[in-house]
Amino acid sequence: MFGLDAFHLARIQFAFTVSFHIIFPAITIGLASYLAVLEGLWLKSKNPTWRSLYHFWSKIFAVNFGMGVVSGLVMAYQFGTNW
């Protein structure tokens, strides 16, 4: 068995943090594009279905963006404390 010193434990912890964090920016970028398309369709056609879809996904976008900020702050804190 190999010994886990503080350096390796810090690397494992940071790997989990980065793996958790990268999910949120990827989804946020995709949702931002989708929201832009939905708003454009609503502005062009004035169909209320596009607007209701936009409002539904904008709430999910806001939560996802907030989670990305929070996990990014944790990751920035780990940069300073682990290395």
PyMOL Python script that loads the backbone (N, CA, C, O; Angstrom):
from pymol import cmd

cmd.read_pdbstr("""\
ATOM      1  N   MET A   1       0.844  -1.184   0.000  1.00  0.00           N
ATOM      2  CA  MET A   1       0.000   0.000   0.000  1.00  0.00           C
ATOM      3  C   MET A   1       0.879   1.233   0.000  1.00  0.00           C
ATOM      4  O   MET A   1       1.979   1.205   0.551  1.00  0.00           O
ATOM      5  N   PHE A   2       0.438   2.267  -0.580  1.00  0.00           N
ATOM      6  CA  PHE A   2       1.218   3.498  -0.629  1.00  0.00           C
ATOM      7  C   PHE A   2       0.737   4.448   0.463  1.00  0.00           C
ATOM      8  O   PHE A   2      -0.418   4.414   0.890  1.00  0.00           O
ATOM      9  N   GLY A   3       1.654   5.283   0.890  1.00  0.00           N
ATOM     10  CA  GLY A   3       1.313   6.240   1.937  1.00  0.00           C
ATOM     11  C   GLY A   3       0.734   7.515   1.348  1.00  0.00           C
ATOM     12  O   GLY A   3       1.212   8.016   0.329  1.00  0.00           O
ATOM     13  N   LEU A   4      -0.274   8.022   1.982  1.00  0.00           N
ATOM     14  CA  LEU A   4      -0.883   9.269   1.532  1.00  0.00           C
ATOM     15  C   LEU A   4      -0.415  10.396   2.441  1.00  0.00           C
ATOM     16  O   LEU A   4      -0.848  10.515   3.587  1.00  0.00           O
ATOM     17  N   ASP A   5       0.469  11.209   1.911  1.00  0.00           N
ATOM     18  CA  ASP A   5       0.902  12.371   2.681  1.00  0.00           C
ATOM     19  C   ASP A   5      -0.023  13.550   2.365  1.00  0.00           C
ATOM     20  O   ASP A   5      -0.950  13.425   1.565  1.00  0.00           O
ATOM     21  N   ALA A   6       0.235  14.672   2.989  1.00  0.00           N
ATOM     22  CA  ALA A   6      -0.640  15.840   2.831  1.00  0.00           C
ATOM     23  C   ALA A   6      -0.680  16.326   1.386  1.00  0.00           C
ATOM     24  O   ALA A   6      -1.714  16.800   0.917  1.00  0.00           O
ATOM     25  N   PHE A   7       0.436  16.209   0.685  1.00  0.00           N
ATOM     26  CA  PHE A   7       0.489  16.668  -0.705  1.00  0.00           C
ATOM     27  C   PHE A   7      -0.469  15.871  -1.583  1.00  0.00           C
ATOM     28  O   PHE A   7      -1.226  16.449  -2.363  1.00  0.00           O
ATOM     29  N   HIS A   8      -0.438  14.552  -1.457  1.00  0.00           N
ATOM     30  CA  HIS A   8      -1.306  13.717  -2.285  1.00  0.00           C
ATOM     31  C   HIS A   8      -2.777  13.865  -1.892  1.00  0.00           C
ATOM     32  O   HIS A   8      -3.655  13.842  -2.755  1.00  0.00           O
ATOM     33  N   LEU A   9      -3.045  14.014  -0.609  1.00  0.00           N
ATOM     34  CA  LEU A   9      -4.421  14.241  -0.180  1.00  0.00           C
ATOM     35  C   LEU A   9      -4.958  15.565  -0.723  1.00  0.00           C
ATOM     36  O   LEU A   9      -6.122  15.651  -1.114  1.00  0.00           O
ATOM     37  N   ALA A  10      -4.112  16.595  -0.748  1.00  0.00           N
ATOM     38  CA  ALA A  10      -4.525  17.886  -1.292  1.00  0.00           C
ATOM     39  C   ALA A  10      -4.802  17.781  -2.790  1.00  0.00           C
ATOM     40  O   ALA A  10      -5.739  18.401  -3.294  1.00  0.00           O
ATOM     41  N   ARG A  11      -4.002  17.011  -3.488  1.00  0.00           N
ATOM     42  CA  ARG A  11      -4.227  16.831  -4.925  1.00  0.00           C
ATOM     43  C   ARG A  11      -5.525  16.084  -5.198  1.00  0.00           C
ATOM     44  O   ARG A  11      -6.254  16.420  -6.131  1.00  0.00           O
ATOM     45  N   ILE A  12      -5.813  15.075  -4.387  1.00  0.00           N
ATOM     46  CA  ILE A  12      -7.062  14.322  -4.550  1.00  0.00           C
ATOM     47  C   ILE A  12      -8.263  15.221  -4.265  1.00  0.00           C
ATOM     48  O   ILE A  12      -9.258  15.188  -4.989  1.00  0.00           O
ATOM     49  N   GLN A  13      -8.164  16.017  -3.216  1.00  0.00           N
ATOM     50  CA  GLN A  13      -9.248  16.937  -2.875  1.00  0.00           C
ATOM     51  C   GLN A  13      -9.467  17.952  -3.992  1.00  0.00           C
ATOM     52  O   GLN A  13     -10.608  18.247  -4.349  1.00  0.00           O
ATOM     53  N   PHE A  14      -8.396  18.480  -4.539  1.00  0.00           N
ATOM     54  CA  PHE A  14      -8.524  19.453  -5.617  1.00  0.00           C
ATOM     55  C   PHE A  14      -9.097  18.803  -6.875  1.00  0.00           C
ATOM     56  O   PHE A  14      -9.860  19.437  -7.603  1.00  0.00           O
ATOM     57  N   ALA A  15      -8.740  17.556  -7.136  1.00  0.00           N
ATOM     58  CA  ALA A  15      -9.292  16.853  -8.297  1.00  0.00           C
ATOM     59  C   ALA A  15     -10.806  16.706  -8.176  1.00  0.00           C
ATOM     60  O   ALA A  15     -11.528  16.894  -9.155  1.00  0.00           O
ATOM     61  N   PHE A  16     -11.286  16.374  -6.989  1.00  0.00           N
ATOM     62  CA  PHE A  16     -12.733  16.287  -6.791  1.00  0.00           C
ATOM     63  C   PHE A  16     -13.400  17.650  -6.956  1.00  0.00           C
ATOM     64  O   PHE A  16     -14.483  17.749  -7.532  1.00  0.00           O
ATOM     65  N   THR A  17     -12.758  18.693  -6.453  1.00  0.00           N
ATOM     66  CA  THR A  17     -13.327  20.036  -6.569  1.00  0.00           C
ATOM     67  C   THR A  17     -13.401  20.480  -8.025  1.00  0.00           C
ATOM     68  O   THR A  17     -14.416  21.028  -8.456  1.00  0.00           O
ATOM     69  N   VAL A  18     -12.342  20.250  -8.777  1.00  0.00           N
ATOM     70  CA  VAL A  18     -12.335  20.632 -10.195  1.00  0.00           C
ATOM     71  C   VAL A  18     -13.360  19.811 -10.973  1.00  0.00           C
ATOM     72  O   VAL A  18     -14.051  20.345 -11.841  1.00  0.00           O
ATOM     73  N   SER A  19     -13.462  18.526 -10.672  1.00  0.00           N
ATOM     74  CA  SER A  19     -14.436  17.675 -11.359  1.00  0.00           C
ATOM     75  C   SER A  19     -15.863  18.134 -11.089  1.00  0.00           C
ATOM     76  O   SER A  19     -16.713  18.086 -11.979  1.00  0.00           O
ATOM     77  N   PHE A  20     -16.126  18.576  -9.870  1.00  0.00           N
ATOM     78  CA  PHE A  20     -17.450  19.080  -9.523  1.00  0.00           C
ATOM     79  C   PHE A  20     -17.697  20.438 -10.173  1.00  0.00           C
ATOM     80  O   PHE A  20     -18.798  20.704 -10.655  1.00  0.00           O
ATOM     81  N   HIS A  21     -16.689  21.290 -10.188  1.00  0.00           N
ATOM     82  CA  HIS A  21     -16.851  22.655 -10.688  1.00  0.00           C
ATOM     83  C   HIS A  21     -17.051  22.708 -12.199  1.00  0.00           C
ATOM     84  O   HIS A  21     -17.865  23.499 -12.676  1.00  0.00           O
ATOM     85  N   ILE A  22     -16.340  21.900 -12.955  1.00  0.00           N
ATOM     86  CA  ILE A  22     -16.345  22.026 -14.416  1.00  0.00           C
ATOM     87  C   ILE A  22     -17.715  21.717 -15.014  1.00  0.00           C
ATOM     88  O   ILE A  22     -18.012  22.126 -16.136  1.00  0.00           O
ATOM     89  N   ILE A  23     -18.544  20.998 -14.270  1.00  0.00           N
ATOM     90  CA  ILE A  23     -19.895  20.705 -14.750  1.00  0.00           C
ATOM     91  C   ILE A  23     -20.689  22.001 -14.926  1.00  0.00           C
ATOM     92  O   ILE A  23     -21.413  22.159 -15.908  1.00  0.00           O
ATOM     93  N   PHE A  24     -20.554  22.918 -13.983  1.00  0.00           N
ATOM     94  CA  PHE A  24     -21.382  24.122 -13.980  1.00  0.00           C
ATOM     95  C   PHE A  24     -21.021  25.112 -15.082  1.00  0.00           C
ATOM     96  O   PHE A  24     -21.937  25.619 -15.730  1.00  0.00           O
ATOM     97  N   PRO A  25     -19.746  25.425 -15.343  1.00  0.00           N
ATOM     98  CA  PRO A  25     -19.474  26.316 -16.483  1.00  0.00           C
ATOM     99  C   PRO A  25     -19.903  25.725 -17.823  1.00  0.00           C
ATOM    100  O   PRO A  25     -20.358  26.450 -18.708  1.00  0.00           O
ATOM    101  N   ALA A  26     -19.760  24.416 -17.973  1.00  0.00           N
ATOM    102  CA  ALA A  26     -20.162  23.795 -19.239  1.00  0.00           C
ATOM    103  C   ALA A  26     -21.670  23.932 -19.461  1.00  0.00           C
ATOM    104  O   ALA A  26     -22.111  24.279 -20.556  1.00  0.00           O
ATOM    105  N   ILE A  27     -22.449  23.660 -18.425  1.00  0.00           N
ATOM    106  CA  ILE A  27     -23.901  23.788 -18.551  1.00  0.00           C
ATOM    107  C   ILE A  27     -24.300  25.249 -18.726  1.00  0.00           C
ATOM    108  O   ILE A  27     -25.215  25.553 -19.491  1.00  0.00           O
ATOM    109  N   THR A  28     -23.623  26.154 -18.024  1.00  0.00           N
ATOM    110  CA  THR A  28     -23.949  27.578 -18.120  1.00  0.00           C
ATOM    111  C   THR A  28     -23.716  28.106 -19.532  1.00  0.00           C
ATOM    112  O   THR A  28     -24.531  28.871 -20.047  1.00  0.00           O
ATOM    113  N   ILE A  29     -22.626  27.710 -20.154  1.00  0.00           N
ATOM    114  CA  ILE A  29     -22.345  28.161 -21.523  1.00  0.00           C
ATOM    115  C   ILE A  29     -23.411  27.642 -22.486  1.00  0.00           C
ATOM    116  O   ILE A  29     -23.893  28.384 -23.342  1.00  0.00           O
ATOM    117  N   GLY A  30     -23.775  26.381 -22.345  1.00  0.00           N
ATOM    118  CA  GLY A  30     -24.811  25.824 -23.206  1.00  0.00           C
ATOM    119  C   GLY A  30     -26.165  26.474 -22.987  1.00  0.00           C
ATOM    120  O   GLY A  30     -26.879  26.772 -23.945  1.00  0.00           O
ATOM    121  N   LEU A  31     -26.521  26.694 -21.723  1.00  0.00           N
ATOM    122  CA  LEU A  31     -27.810  27.321 -21.433  1.00  0.00           C
ATOM    123  C   LEU A  31     -27.859  28.773 -21.894  1.00  0.00           C
ATOM    124  O   LEU A  31     -28.914  29.251 -22.313  1.00  0.00           O
ATOM    125  N   ALA A  32     -26.740  29.478 -21.825  1.00  0.00           N
ATOM    126  CA  ALA A  32     -26.719  30.867 -22.291  1.00  0.00           C
ATOM    127  C   ALA A  32     -27.032  30.931 -23.785  1.00  0.00           C
ATOM    128  O   ALA A  32     -27.786  31.796 -24.228  1.00  0.00           O
ATOM    129  N   SER A  33     -26.461  30.028 -24.545  1.00  0.00           N
ATOM    130  CA  SER A  33     -26.751  29.987 -25.985  1.00  0.00           C
ATOM    131  C   SER A  33     -28.215  29.633 -26.236  1.00  0.00           C
ATOM    132  O   SER A  33     -28.874  30.230 -27.087  1.00  0.00           O
ATOM    133  N   TYR A  34     -28.703  28.667 -25.493  1.00  0.00           N
ATOM    134  CA  TYR A  34     -30.095  28.245 -25.647  1.00  0.00           C
ATOM    135  C   TYR A  34     -31.056  29.377 -25.282  1.00  0.00           C
ATOM    136  O   TYR A  34     -32.061  29.586 -25.962  1.00  0.00           O
ATOM    137  N   LEU A  35     -30.747  30.098 -24.218  1.00  0.00           N
ATOM    138  CA  LEU A  35     -31.599  31.219 -23.815  1.00  0.00           C
ATOM    139  C   LEU A  35     -31.586  32.336 -24.858  1.00  0.00           C
ATOM    140  O   LEU A  35     -32.611  32.973 -25.098  1.00  0.00           O
ATOM    141  N   ALA A  36     -30.442  32.570 -25.470  1.00  0.00           N
ATOM    142  CA  ALA A  36     -30.373  33.586 -26.523  1.00  0.00           C
ATOM    143  C   ALA A  36     -31.244  33.192 -27.716  1.00  0.00           C
ATOM    144  O   ALA A  36     -31.919  34.038 -28.302  1.00  0.00           O
ATOM    145  N   VAL A  37     -31.228  31.918 -28.071  1.00  0.00           N
ATOM    146  CA  VAL A  37     -32.066  31.446 -29.178  1.00  0.00           C
ATOM    147  C   VAL A  37     -33.544  31.565 -28.818  1.00  0.00           C
ATOM    148  O   VAL A  37     -34.351  32.010 -29.634  1.00  0.00           O
ATOM    149  N   LEU A  38     -33.898  31.166 -27.596  1.00  0.00           N
ATOM    150  CA  LEU A  38     -35.300  31.259 -27.179  1.00  0.00           C
ATOM    151  C   LEU A  38     -35.798  32.699 -27.179  1.00  0.00           C
ATOM    152  O   LEU A  38     -36.916  32.972 -27.616  1.00  0.00           O
ATOM    153  N   GLU A  39     -34.978  33.612 -26.695  1.00  0.00           N
ATOM    154  CA  GLU A  39     -35.400  35.013 -26.683  1.00  0.00           C
ATOM    155  C   GLU A  39     -35.512  35.566 -28.103  1.00  0.00           C
ATOM    156  O   GLU A  39     -36.420  36.340 -28.404  1.00  0.00           O
ATOM    157  N   GLY A  40     -34.591  35.169 -28.966  1.00  0.00           N
ATOM    158  CA  GLY A  40     -34.682  35.598 -30.359  1.00  0.00           C
ATOM    159  C   GLY A  40     -35.933  35.077 -31.041  1.00  0.00           C
ATOM    160  O   GLY A  40     -36.577  35.803 -31.798  1.00  0.00           O
ATOM    161  N   LEU A  41     -36.281  33.822 -30.778  1.00  0.00           N
ATOM    162  CA  LEU A  41     -37.509  33.266 -31.352  1.00  0.00           C
ATOM    163  C   LEU A  41     -38.746  33.984 -30.822  1.00  0.00           C
ATOM    164  O   LEU A  41     -39.700  34.229 -31.561  1.00  0.00           O
ATOM    165  N   TRP A  42     -38.719  34.316 -29.537  1.00  0.00           N
ATOM    166  CA  TRP A  42     -39.861  35.036 -28.970  1.00  0.00           C
ATOM    167  C   TRP A  42     -39.977  36.441 -29.563  1.00  0.00           C
ATOM    168  O   TRP A  42     -41.079  36.890 -29.881  1.00  0.00           O
ATOM    169  N   LEU A  43     -38.854  37.133 -29.713  1.00  0.00           N
ATOM    170  CA  LEU A  43     -38.898  38.486 -30.272  1.00  0.00           C
ATOM    171  C   LEU A  43     -39.350  38.483 -31.729  1.00  0.00           C
ATOM    172  O   LEU A  43     -40.019  39.413 -32.181  1.00  0.00           O
ATOM    173  N   LYS A  44     -38.983  37.434 -32.459  1.00  0.00           N
ATOM    174  CA  LYS A  44     -39.350  37.373 -33.870  1.00  0.00           C
ATOM    175  C   LYS A  44     -40.815  36.975 -34.063  1.00  0.00           C
ATOM    176  O   LYS A  44     -41.517  37.562 -34.886  1.00  0.00           O
ATOM    177  N   SER A  45     -41.269  35.980 -33.307  1.00  0.00           N
ATOM    178  CA  SER A  45     -42.613  35.445 -33.557  1.00  0.00           C
ATOM    179  C   SER A  45     -43.679  35.941 -32.588  1.00  0.00           C
ATOM    180  O   SER A  45     -44.871  35.819 -32.872  1.00  0.00           O
ATOM    181  N   LYS A  46     -43.274  36.497 -31.452  1.00  0.00           N
ATOM    182  CA  LYS A  46     -44.210  36.930 -30.396  1.00  0.00           C
ATOM    183  C   LYS A  46     -45.079  35.781 -29.877  1.00  0.00           C
ATOM    184  O   LYS A  46     -46.163  36.008 -29.340  1.00  0.00           O
ATOM    185  N   ASN A  47     -44.601  34.566 -30.039  1.00  0.00           N
ATOM    186  CA  ASN A  47     -45.301  33.388 -29.543  1.00  0.00           C
ATOM    187  C   ASN A  47     -45.031  33.263 -28.041  1.00  0.00           C
ATOM    188  O   ASN A  47     -43.869  33.188 -27.642  1.00  0.00           O
ATOM    189  N   PRO A  48     -46.068  33.237 -27.198  1.00  0.00           N
ATOM    190  CA  PRO A  48     -45.838  33.182 -25.746  1.00  0.00           C
ATOM    191  C   PRO A  48     -45.192  31.878 -25.272  1.00  0.00           C
ATOM    192  O   PRO A  48     -44.673  31.817 -24.157  1.00  0.00           O
ATOM    193  N   THR A  49     -45.219  30.847 -26.099  1.00  0.00           N
ATOM    194  CA  THR A  49     -44.569  29.592 -25.723  1.00  0.00           C
ATOM    195  C   THR A  49     -43.068  29.781 -25.580  1.00  0.00           C
ATOM    196  O   THR A  49     -42.461  29.249 -24.651  1.00  0.00           O
ATOM    197  N   TRP A  50     -42.465  30.535 -26.494  1.00  0.00           N
ATOM    198  CA  TRP A  50     -41.019  30.778 -26.417  1.00  0.00           C
ATOM    199  C   TRP A  50     -40.671  31.571 -25.168  1.00  0.00           C
ATOM    200  O   TRP A  50     -39.642  31.334 -24.535  1.00  0.00           O
ATOM    201  N   ARG A  51     -41.538  32.513 -24.820  1.00  0.00           N
ATOM    202  CA  ARG A  51     -41.281  33.329 -23.624  1.00  0.00           C
ATOM    203  C   ARG A  51     -41.392  32.492 -22.349  1.00  0.00           C
ATOM    204  O   ARG A  51     -40.583  32.646 -21.434  1.00  0.00           O
ATOM    205  N   SER A  52     -42.377  31.622 -22.285  1.00  0.00           N
ATOM    206  CA  SER A  52     -42.518  30.780 -21.093  1.00  0.00           C
ATOM    207  C   SER A  52     -41.363  29.794 -20.982  1.00  0.00           C
ATOM    208  O   SER A  52     -40.895  29.507 -19.881  1.00  0.00           O
ATOM    209  N   LEU A  53     -40.901  29.276 -22.114  1.00  0.00           N
ATOM    210  CA  LEU A  53     -39.711  28.411 -22.092  1.00  0.00           C
ATOM    211  C   LEU A  53     -38.482  29.185 -21.627  1.00  0.00           C
ATOM    212  O   LEU A  53     -37.666  28.674 -20.860  1.00  0.00           O
ATOM    213  N   TYR A  54     -38.361  30.412 -22.094  1.00  0.00           N
ATOM    214  CA  TYR A  54     -37.238  31.254 -21.685  1.00  0.00           C
ATOM    215  C   TYR A  54     -37.248  31.483 -20.177  1.00  0.00           C
ATOM    216  O   TYR A  54     -36.212  31.371 -19.522  1.00  0.00           O
ATOM    217  N   HIS A  55     -38.404  31.798 -19.634  1.00  0.00           N
ATOM    218  CA  HIS A  55     -38.489  32.061 -18.196  1.00  0.00           C
ATOM    219  C   HIS A  55     -38.230  30.796 -17.379  1.00  0.00           C
ATOM    220  O   HIS A  55     -37.621  30.868 -16.312  1.00  0.00           O
ATOM    221  N   PHE A  56     -38.678  29.651 -17.858  1.00  0.00           N
ATOM    222  CA  PHE A  56     -38.414  28.396 -17.158  1.00  0.00           C
ATOM    223  C   PHE A  56     -36.917  28.114 -17.097  1.00  0.00           C
ATOM    224  O   PHE A  56     -36.380  27.831 -16.027  1.00  0.00           O
ATOM    225  N   TRP A  57     -36.240  28.192 -18.247  1.00  0.00           N
ATOM    226  CA  TRP A  57     -34.814  27.867 -18.289  1.00  0.00           C
ATOM    227  C   TRP A  57     -33.946  28.952 -17.672  1.00  0.00           C
ATOM    228  O   TRP A  57     -32.822  28.673 -17.256  1.00  0.00           O
ATOM    229  N   SER A  58     -34.438  30.175 -17.603  1.00  0.00           N
ATOM    230  CA  SER A  58     -33.628  31.235 -16.990  1.00  0.00           C
ATOM    231  C   SER A  58     -33.469  31.014 -15.492  1.00  0.00           C
ATOM    232  O   SER A  58     -32.433  31.373 -14.933  1.00  0.00           O
ATOM    233  N   LYS A  59     -34.456  30.439 -14.829  1.00  0.00           N
ATOM    234  CA  LYS A  59     -34.327  30.111 -13.409  1.00  0.00           C
ATOM    235  C   LYS A  59     -33.276  29.028 -13.197  1.00  0.00           C
ATOM    236  O   LYS A  59     -32.475  29.110 -12.266  1.00  0.00           O
ATOM    237  N   ILE A  60     -33.279  28.034 -14.042  1.00  0.00           N
ATOM    238  CA  ILE A  60     -32.271  26.974 -13.953  1.00  0.00           C
ATOM    239  C   ILE A  60     -30.891  27.541 -14.250  1.00  0.00           C
ATOM    240  O   ILE A  60     -29.906  27.160 -13.618  1.00  0.00           O
ATOM    241  N   PHE A  61     -30.823  28.450 -15.211  1.00  0.00           N
ATOM    242  CA  PHE A  61     -29.562  29.106 -15.532  1.00  0.00           C
ATOM    243  C   PHE A  61     -29.025  29.878 -14.332  1.00  0.00           C
ATOM    244  O   PHE A  61     -27.831  29.816 -14.040  1.00  0.00           O
ATOM    245  N   ALA A  62     -29.891  30.600 -13.641  1.00  0.00           N
ATOM    246  CA  ALA A  62     -29.457  31.394 -12.487  1.00  0.00           C
ATOM    247  C   ALA A  62     -28.926  30.505 -11.367  1.00  0.00           C
ATOM    248  O   ALA A  62     -27.900  30.817 -10.763  1.00  0.00           O
ATOM    249  N   VAL A  63     -29.609  29.412 -11.087  1.00  0.00           N
ATOM    250  CA  VAL A  63     -29.144  28.488 -10.044  1.00  0.00           C
ATOM    251  C   VAL A  63     -27.817  27.862 -10.450  1.00  0.00           C
ATOM    252  O   VAL A  63     -26.903  27.750  -9.634  1.00  0.00           O
ATOM    253  N   ASN A  64     -27.713  27.459 -11.701  1.00  0.00           N
ATOM    254  CA  ASN A  64     -26.487  26.842 -12.188  1.00  0.00           C
ATOM    255  C   ASN A  64     -25.324  27.822 -12.144  1.00  0.00           C
ATOM    256  O   ASN A  64     -24.211  27.448 -11.774  1.00  0.00           O
ATOM    257  N   PHE A  65     -25.573  29.069 -12.519  1.00  0.00           N
ATOM    258  CA  PHE A  65     -24.531  30.089 -12.480  1.00  0.00           C
ATOM    259  C   PHE A  65     -24.065  30.320 -11.046  1.00  0.00           C
ATOM    260  O   PHE A  65     -22.867  30.433 -10.787  1.00  0.00           O
ATOM    261  N   GLY A  66     -25.010  30.389 -10.123  1.00  0.00           N
ATOM    262  CA  GLY A  66     -24.656  30.569  -8.717  1.00  0.00           C
ATOM    263  C   GLY A  66     -23.838  29.415  -8.171  1.00  0.00           C
ATOM    264  O   GLY A  66     -22.882  29.629  -7.426  1.00  0.00           O
ATOM    265  N   MET A  67     -24.200  28.204  -8.531  1.00  0.00           N
ATOM    266  CA  MET A  67     -23.428  27.040  -8.075  1.00  0.00           C
ATOM    267  C   MET A  67     -22.024  27.059  -8.666  1.00  0.00           C
ATOM    268  O   MET A  67     -21.068  26.661  -8.000  1.00  0.00           O
ATOM    269  N   GLY A  68     -21.891  27.513  -9.902  1.00  0.00           N
ATOM    270  CA  GLY A  68     -20.565  27.626 -10.503  1.00  0.00           C
ATOM    271  C   GLY A  68     -19.702  28.655  -9.804  1.00  0.00           C
ATOM    272  O   GLY A  68     -18.502  28.447  -9.628  1.00  0.00           O
ATOM    273  N   VAL A  69     -20.307  29.766  -9.405  1.00  0.00           N
ATOM    274  CA  VAL A  69     -19.556  30.795  -8.674  1.00  0.00           C
ATOM    275  C   VAL A  69     -19.104  30.261  -7.325  1.00  0.00           C
ATOM    276  O   VAL A  69     -17.952  30.452  -6.936  1.00  0.00           O
ATOM    277  N   VAL A  70     -19.994  29.600  -6.615  1.00  0.00           N
ATOM    278  CA  VAL A  70     -19.653  29.076  -5.289  1.00  0.00           C
ATOM    279  C   VAL A  70     -18.557  28.020  -5.386  1.00  0.00           C
ATOM    280  O   VAL A  70     -17.598  28.054  -4.615  1.00  0.00           O
ATOM    281  N   SER A  71     -18.688  27.089  -6.316  1.00  0.00           N
ATOM    282  CA  SER A  71     -17.649  26.063  -6.438  1.00  0.00           C
ATOM    283  C   SER A  71     -16.345  26.660  -6.960  1.00  0.00           C
ATOM    284  O   SER A  71     -15.269  26.153  -6.641  1.00  0.00           O
ATOM    285  N   GLY A  72     -16.420  27.720  -7.750  1.00  0.00           N
ATOM    286  CA  GLY A  72     -15.206  28.398  -8.201  1.00  0.00           C
ATOM    287  C   GLY A  72     -14.498  29.119  -7.074  1.00  0.00           C
ATOM    288  O   GLY A  72     -13.269  29.161  -7.040  1.00  0.00           O
ATOM    289  N   LEU A  73     -15.260  29.691  -6.146  1.00  0.00           N
ATOM    290  CA  LEU A  73     -14.645  30.335  -4.982  1.00  0.00           C
ATOM    291  C   LEU A  73     -13.936  29.318  -4.099  1.00  0.00           C
ATOM    292  O   LEU A  73     -12.849  29.583  -3.585  1.00  0.00           O
ATOM    293  N   VAL A  74     -14.547  28.168  -3.928  1.00  0.00           N
ATOM    294  CA  VAL A  74     -13.899  27.102  -3.154  1.00  0.00           C
ATOM    295  C   VAL A  74     -12.609  26.679  -3.838  1.00  0.00           C
ATOM    296  O   VAL A  74     -11.591  26.466  -3.179  1.00  0.00           O
ATOM    297  N   MET A  75     -12.651  26.559  -5.145  1.00  0.00           N
ATOM    298  CA  MET A  75     -11.467  26.161  -5.894  1.00  0.00           C
ATOM    299  C   MET A  75     -10.370  27.214  -5.785  1.00  0.00           C
ATOM    300  O   MET A  75      -9.198  26.865  -5.645  1.00  0.00           O
ATOM    301  N   ALA A  76     -10.721  28.481  -5.845  1.00  0.00           N
ATOM    302  CA  ALA A  76      -9.726  29.548  -5.692  1.00  0.00           C
ATOM    303  C   ALA A  76      -9.123  29.539  -4.296  1.00  0.00           C
ATOM    304  O   ALA A  76      -7.932  29.804  -4.129  1.00  0.00           O
ATOM    305  N   TYR A  77      -9.932  29.238  -3.307  1.00  0.00           N
ATOM    306  CA  TYR A  77      -9.420  29.142  -1.936  1.00  0.00           C
ATOM    307  C   TYR A  77      -8.438  27.977  -1.815  1.00  0.00           C
ATOM    308  O   TYR A  77      -7.429  28.085  -1.117  1.00  0.00           O
ATOM    309  N   GLN A  78      -8.725  26.881  -2.480  1.00  0.00           N
ATOM    310  CA  GLN A  78      -7.825  25.730  -2.431  1.00  0.00           C
ATOM    311  C   GLN A  78      -6.496  26.025  -3.110  1.00  0.00           C
ATOM    312  O   GLN A  78      -5.469  25.482  -2.704  1.00  0.00           O
ATOM    313  N   PHE A  79      -6.490  26.864  -4.124  1.00  0.00           N
ATOM    314  CA  PHE A  79      -5.220  27.254  -4.739  1.00  0.00           C
ATOM    315  C   PHE A  79      -4.289  27.860  -3.705  1.00  0.00           C
ATOM    316  O   PHE A  79      -3.094  27.567  -3.687  1.00  0.00           O
ATOM    317  N   GLY A  80      -4.837  28.703  -2.847  1.00  0.00           N
ATOM    318  CA  GLY A  80      -4.015  29.400  -1.867  1.00  0.00           C
ATOM    319  C   GLY A  80      -3.612  28.558  -0.683  1.00  0.00           C
ATOM    320  O   GLY A  80      -2.527  28.745  -0.131  1.00  0.00           O
ATOM    321  N   THR A  81      -4.462  27.634  -0.280  1.00  0.00           N
ATOM    322  CA  THR A  81      -4.165  26.885   0.939  1.00  0.00           C
ATOM    323  C   THR A  81      -3.399  25.599   0.690  1.00  0.00           C
ATOM    324  O   THR A  81      -2.599  25.185   1.529  1.00  0.00           O
ATOM    325  N   ASN A  82      -3.630  24.968  -0.437  1.00  0.00           N
ATOM    326  CA  ASN A  82      -2.997  23.667  -0.671  1.00  0.00           C
ATOM    327  C   ASN A  82      -1.594  23.780  -1.255  1.00  0.00           C
ATOM    328  O   ASN A  82      -0.765  22.892  -1.054  1.00  0.00           O
ATOM    329  N   TRP A  83      -1.318  24.878  -1.985  1.00  0.00           N
ATOM    330  CA  TRP A  83      -0.006  24.983  -2.600  1.00  0.00           C
ATOM    331  C   TRP A  83       0.637  26.280  -2.212  1.00  0.00           C
ATOM    332  O   TRP A  83       1.759  26.563  -2.632  1.00  0.00           O
TER     333      TRP A  83
END
""", "prot")
cmd.dss("prot")
cmd.show_as("cartoon", "prot")
cmd.util.cbc("prot")
cmd.orient("prot")
